[in-house]
Amino acid sequence: MSEALTFHSDHRPGVEAIRALYAAAPLRRPIHDPERIRRMFEASNVVISAYDGERLVGLLRGWTDFAFDGYICDLAIHPACQKTGVGRRLLDLAVELGEGVQWVLLASPIAKDYYAHVGWAKVENGWKAVREGWNPGPIEDYQAEHAALAARA
């Protein structure tokens, strides 16, 4: 990682760069389906990216009404940039988007301890509708299946 990281909220990375970063991070999303990834980003009103030169190394995707509620859908950081402050900076930039917005997220099992580390409070009163047909399996299997794509990140 170089010293020249840049953060952007004014454009969206390409689908292939997103898929490669998600595979490398690893962030279990439907990376086998580029059209679905495209739709996920098209419908999101918060996309903040981190670049090391031309290389996408961090990405936050979410939704907010910019007045009261916000939801972080994805936070993906390239392994070479994890534990360097990139994730914290992406979260801070999202929080700065709207005064008074309360942000929430669902943490992946591999990142569940990270959010307390960066000052987020655990939520005990949440609920979710179970998504049918989505079971990415063990993280090791996911990483092995998508290793070639991850290498492109």
Secondary structure in CASP SS format (residue, H / E / C, confidence):
PFRMAT SS
TARGET T0000
AUTHOR 0000-0000-0000
METHOD secondary structure of the structure
MODEL  1
M C 1.00
S C 1.00
E C 1.00
A C 1.00
L E 1.00
T E 1.00
F E 1.00
H E 1.00
S C 1.00
D C 1.00
H C 1.00
R C 1.00
P C 1.00
G C 1.00
V H 1.00
E H 1.00
A H 1.00
I H 1.00
R H 1.00
A H 1.00
L H 1.00
Y H 1.00
A H 1.00
A H 1.00
A C 1.00
P C 1.00
L C 1.00
R C 1.00
R C 1.00
P C 1.00
I C 1.00
H C 1.00
D C 1.00
P H 1.00
E H 1.00
R H 1.00
I H 1.00
R H 1.00
R H 1.00
M H 1.00
F H 1.00
E H 1.00
A C 1.00
S C 1.00
N C 1.00
V E 1.00
V E 1.00
I E 1.00
S E 1.00
A E 1.00
Y E 1.00
D E 1.00
G C 1.00
E C 1.00
R E 1.00
L E 1.00
V E 1.00
G E 1.00
L E 1.00
L E 1.00
R E 1.00
G E 1.00
W E 1.00
T E 1.00
D C 1.00
F C 1.00
A C 1.00
F C 1.00
D E 1.00
G E 1.00
Y E 1.00
I E 1.00
C E 1.00
D E 1.00
L E 1.00
A E 1.00
I E 1.00
H C 1.00
P H 1.00
A H 1.00
C H 1.00
Q C 1.00
K C 1.00
T C 1.00
G C 1.00
V H 1.00
G H 1.00
R H 1.00
R H 1.00
L H 1.00
L H 1.00
D H 1.00
L H 1.00
A H 1.00
V H 1.00
E C 1.00
L C 1.00
G C 1.00
E C 1.00
G C 1.00
V C 1.00
Q E 1.00
W E 1.00
V E 1.00
L E 1.00
L C 1.00
A C 1.00
S C 1.00
P H 1.00
I H 1.00
A H 1.00
K C 1.00
D C 1.00
Y H 1.00
Y H 1.00
A H 1.00
H H 1.00
V C 1.00
G C 1.00
W C 1.00
A C 1.00
K C 1.00
V C 1.00
E C 1.00
N C 1.00
G C 1.00
W C 1.00
K C 1.00
A C 1.00
V C 1.00
R C 1.00
E C 1.00
G C 1.00
W C 1.00
N C 1.00
P C 1.00
G C 1.00
P C 1.00
I H 1.00
E H 1.00
D H 1.00
Y H 1.00
Q H 1.00
A H 1.00
E H 1.00
H C 1.00
A H 1.00
A H 1.00
L H 1.00
A H 1.00
A C 1.00
R C 1.00
A C 1.00
END
